Amino acid sequence: MPPRSLPGYGVAALFLLPLAAQANRYTIVDLGKSTFPTAVNTSRNVAGSMGRGNRQAAVWRGGHWHPLGGAYANGINGRGDVVGMLEGHPEIWPRREQRHAVDLPPGNQGGQANGIAQDRTLVGSYDIATDQNHYRCFMTDPQGHTIDLGLIGSGTECVALDVNGAHQVVGYASVSLGSYLQAFLWQDGRFMPLGVLPGGHSSQAQSINKHGDVVGSGTTSAPTGSHAILWRQGEMRDIGADAKYSSSTALAISDAGDIVGYATAASDLSEHAVRFADGRIIDLAGEVEDLEDWQLGQAWSVSNEGVIVGQGSRDDPQGRHEHGFMLVPLD
């Protein structure tokens, strides 16, 4: 069965609403070798992981990484609360409080937490105890009560990635048995499939801001690659089409409308950390002062002040290694 598109979500041919624009300039902060930042808040605290092989969750505060234990830290809110995964279970590390596992529906244990709102509402996915090849979405309210968001139609998988202050949830899910995965918005107890690009068969929603703007990516009519997508006010907008890149993905959007992610160069298939603005894909490496030997591969998160964190690489005496980075606007 082909994937369905929700009526009212068409692809906008023209950008009637502007995206974040103008040329930006940044200074770069090295977050360290073998560090993997995933989220940044307004205080420039960063959630992520560190180490090769057996990674552990960590948070960057005061110029240093602080290990949290566990495998991954996926999200952080403005208060500094962090969510992720510890020993295969969803975990929350509340700021200045004891960490604790997230309660899941009875009989289900495995999974991870991916996003957290300012009031500690968090979202993620968990393994179905009777079938660990399938996943369901959950949301936990500020009091710690877990809500199973369910599934779309006769679909069998659901992954929730982000939540905003209005408790709107985004992610991706199957819409019928055996169907391709499709981006969704969940609010007020119901799923809204966000559709796919013309000629495409699947999509993912990665991030939502306080205005309800959603970003992610979706396949196109091309045999390989995908394009970054913005869903705004009932329109689906392809913001990732550029002949220089074979594919693109939007990973985060701020309340100010800044959108970041990565794109794959058509010439050599190298990944570039980028931002999306004015209908263009802008290589962040070209906007960094004193870039030196950095290669910026992926931009994972952007704060409301325009601070960006991501993954890159640079040289040291032992060769080229992965490093986390933070880009701080000069203005």
N, C-alpha and C positions, 0 to 999 in steps of 0.2 A: 504494500500500500504506500503510495507516495506521501511525503509529509504534507501537513496542512498548514496554511497560513491563516492567521486571524483576520477577518474582514476589518478594514480600517487601517491596517498597517501596510501601506504601499511603499515603494521605493521613490524617494523624492528626486526629481530630475534636477532641481535647482536648490541651492542652499538659501532658503528664505530667512533662516535665523543664523547669525554669524557664530562661528566657533571662536575659541580663544585665538587671537591673531598677533601680529607684529613679530619682528625678529627679537629673540631673547638672547641674553648673554648669561653664562653661568660660570661659577668657579667650582672645581671638583674636589671632593673630599674622599680620600681612600679609606674605606671601611675595613680593609684588611684582607689578607690572603685567605682563600678558602672560606669566604663568608658569602651568604646568599640572602640579601635583603628582599623582603616581600611586601612590606607595608610601612608607611611613615605617617606620623600624626603632626599636629600643628606645633608641637614642642620639639620637633625633629628627633623624637624617639623612633627607633626603627625595630620592627619585628622581623625575624628571619631565622636562619640556622647557620651553624659554623662547623668546620671540620670536614675532612674527606672520609669517605667510607661511612662509618657510623656517625652520622651527623647528630647534633643536638640542638634543640631550640634555644634561642638566645634573644636578648633585647639589647639594643644600643642606646645607652643613656650616658650623658656626661662625658662623651668622647671615648667610651669603652664598651665592649661587648660584655654582657653579664649572662652566663649560662643559666638556662632554666631547667635543663634536663629534657628528655624526650627527643623526638625526631624532628619536628617542624613547628615553627611558630608562623601562622598564616595571616593573622590579622591583629590590628591594634586600634583602639579608639583614642579620642582626645584626652581621656583621663589616664592613659597608659596601661589599661587592661589589655592583656594579650590572650589570644586563643590559638589552638593548634592541635597537636596530637602527641600523646605520651604513651609509649608502650602499646600502640595500636588503638588507643581509646581517645575520644574527644576530651580536650583538657582546656581549662581556663586558668590563667595566672592573673588574678586581680591585683591591681596596684596596691602595694603595702598590705596585702592579705595573703593568707595561705592558699596555695594552688589546690585545685580539686578537680576530680573527674566530672564530666557532664553526664547527668542522668539520661539514659535512653529508655525507650519503651521496653517493658519486661521481656527478658529473653534475648535481648540484643546488646552486644558489648562493643564490637569493633566499629571504627569510623574515625572521623576527624571533624573539628570545628574550623570553619574557613573565614567567617566574617563576624564582626561585632560592632554594634551601634553604641552611641554614647551612653545609653541607659543600661548597658550590659545585655541587651537582647542579642543573642548570637545564633548563627545558623551553620549548618554543615550537613553531612550525610553519614549514614551508618549502614553496615552490612545487614541484610536480612538474615536472621539466624537460620532459617530453613533453606536459604539459597544465597550463599556468600558471593556469588557471581553477580548479584543484583544489589542495588543501593536505593535507599529512600532518603528523602529530605526531612530534616527536623529544624525546629526553631525553639529556643529556650528563652522564656521571658525573664525580666530582671529579678524575679523571685526564685528562679531556678526551675520553674515548671516547664517540662518539655512537651512540645506539640509536634505530633507526626503530621507533616504537611500532606502526606498521601502521594498519589501518583496521578498522572494525566491520563484520562480515558482508560484504555486497556494497556497502557505502557507498563514497563517493568523496571525502569531505572529513573532515578532523580538525584541530582547533585546540586545543592545550594551553595553559592559562592560568596554572596554579599547581601547586606541588609542596611537600610538607611534608618533615620530617626522616625520615619512614619511607618516602620516595620514592613516596608515593601521589600520583597526578597527576589533575587535574580539567580539564575543558574542555567542548567540545561537538563533535559529529560526526554525520554522516548514518549511519543504520543499514542502509540499503538504497539501491539505485540510485534517485535521484529523490526520496528521502524527506525529510521535514523534519529539521532539525538537532535533536539531543537531548543533554542533559547526560550526561556519563559520569564514572566513576571508574575509573582504571587502576591496578592493583597486581599484583605478582607475575606479570607477563607477560600479563595478560588484561584486557579491557575489561568494565566493568559499566555498561550503560545505566541511568540513574537514573530514567527515566520522565518523564511529563508530568502536569500537573494535570487533574482531571476536566473534560472538554469542551475541553481544549487540544490543540495539535498539535506544539508545540516547546518546548524548554527550553535553558538554558545554565547551566553551573556555572562560577562565577567565582573562588572562593577556598576553600581547605581549611586547617584548623588542625591542630595536632599530635594532637588527639584523633580526627581523621578526620571532624569535622563539616564539611559542605559548604554553601555558600550560592550563590545565583544567582537566576534568574527563569524564568518560563514563561508561555506564553499560557493563557488561560482560555476559558470558553464565550462570553465577551463578544466582540463583533466587533472591538474595538480594545483595546489596552493589555495589560499583563501584571501578574503578581503576584510579589513576592519569595518565594523558597522557601528553607527550611532542610531539608537531609537529615541526619538524626541517628539513629544506632542502628537503621537499617533502616526508618525512617519518613520520608515526605516531608510536610513541613508548610508549608501556605500561611500565611506570616507577613505578607503584603502586602495583605490585604483591609481596606479602610477607605473608607467612603462619601465622605470628603473628597478622595480621590485617585482619578484615573481609571486610574493604573498605578503600579507600584513595582518597583524592582530592588535586590537586595542585591549589593554589589560586594566586600565584604571581611568576614572574621570573624577575630577574634583568638583566641589560645589561652585567654583568659579568657572567651570567649563573646560579646564585644561584636560587634554586627553593624551595619554602616553601608552607605549607598547613597543613592538618591534616589527621589523620588516626584513625580508630576505632579498638580498640583491640578486637581480636576474643575471648579472655578469659572472659571479663566482659563488653564489648561494651562501654568502656570508650573512650573518645576522647583524642588524644595526638597531640600536636603541633609538626610538623616534618619538616625535609628538605629531599629532594630527591637528592642523589648523588651516582655515581658509580653503578647505578642500584639497590641501596638499599634505604630503608626507615629508616631514622635516627631520633630517638626520641630526640628532643631538650633538654628535661629535663636532659638527661645524659651528656650534654655538658655545663651545667650552673654551674659556681662556686657559692658556698653558696646558693644552691637552697632553703634551709630551708623548709617551709611548702607549697611552691608553687605547684600547679598542672597546667601544661600548656596545654590548651585545643585546641587552634587553632592559627596558624600563618597566619596572613592576608596579610602581605606585607614585602618586603625586599628591602633595598636601594642598590644602586650600590656599596656602601662601606660595604655591608653585615650586616647592622643594621636591625633587625627584630622586628616587632611589632605584637601583637596579644592579645588574650583573655585567661585568666586563672582564677584561684581562689586561695584564701588563707584564713587563719583563722584570726579572730579578736575577741574581747570580746563578740560580739553578735553572733558569729558563723562563718561559712564559707560563703564567699561572692565573687562575681565576681570582678576581678580586671583586668585592662589593664596592659600589660607589654611591655617593650622594652629590647631586647637583644643586647648588644654592644660587638663586637668582642674584645678579649683581645689583639690581635696582631694588 
